[in-house]
Amino acid sequence: MRGLSETGKFARFVVVGVVNTVVHYLVYLVAWQLVPYLVAHVLATTVAMSASYLLNCHFTFRVRPRLRTFLLYPASNATNLAISTTAMVLLVELAGVHPLAATLLGGLLATPATYLVSRLILAAPNRTPSAPPEDPLTIGKPW
């Protein structure tokens, strides 16, 4: 993972985004049975964002989770919300795109900027990387 390219990191970021969406939806479905839908949505968002943070730390950027970056991480979601909402409004109101398609397109358009903000928060040069994975080919003590 040490030499993972930006393209590789971005691909992993997209995978985490898909997992994040599934986590959100599943938590929402369960919580919605117990509490009002807005409470369920906030709970699902909180759980999914926390899972996304941990997955992006470990899987995408290989950095140690820290309280400071955990508290800053919602800025990446705010970036996504701002760009995807703006794109959706423009697509629906100016281009006549159906709202169901516009929300997907808006999310796709927001993904690169969300990745950049996440990378800035989690993988800035002053962040402490996690320990590199052990070499699976090394058996026993090195010479």
Stockholm file with secondary structure:
# STOCKHOLM 1.0

chainA/1-143         MRGLSETGKFARFVVVGVVNTVVHYLVYLVAWQLVPYLVAHVLATTVAMSASYLLNCHFTFRVRPRLRTFLLYPASNATNLAISTTAMVLLVELAGVHPLAATLLGGLLATPATYLVSRLILAAPNRTPSAPPEDPLTIGKPW
#=GR chainA/1-143 SS CTTCCHHHHHHHHHHHHHHHHHHHHHHHHHHHTTSCHHHHHHHHHHHHHHHHHHHIIIIISCBCCCHHHHHHTHHHHHHHHHHHHHHHHHHHHTTCCCHHHHHHHHHHHHHHHHHHHHHHHHHCTTSCBCCCCCCTTCCSSCC
#=GC SS_cons         CTTCCHHHHHHHHHHHHHHHHHHHHHHHHHHHTTSCHHHHHHHHHHHHHHHHHHHIIIIISCBCCCHHHHHHTHHHHHHHHHHHHHHHHHHHHTTCCCHHHHHHHHHHHHHHHHHHHHHHHHHCTTSCBCCCCCCTTCCSSCC
//
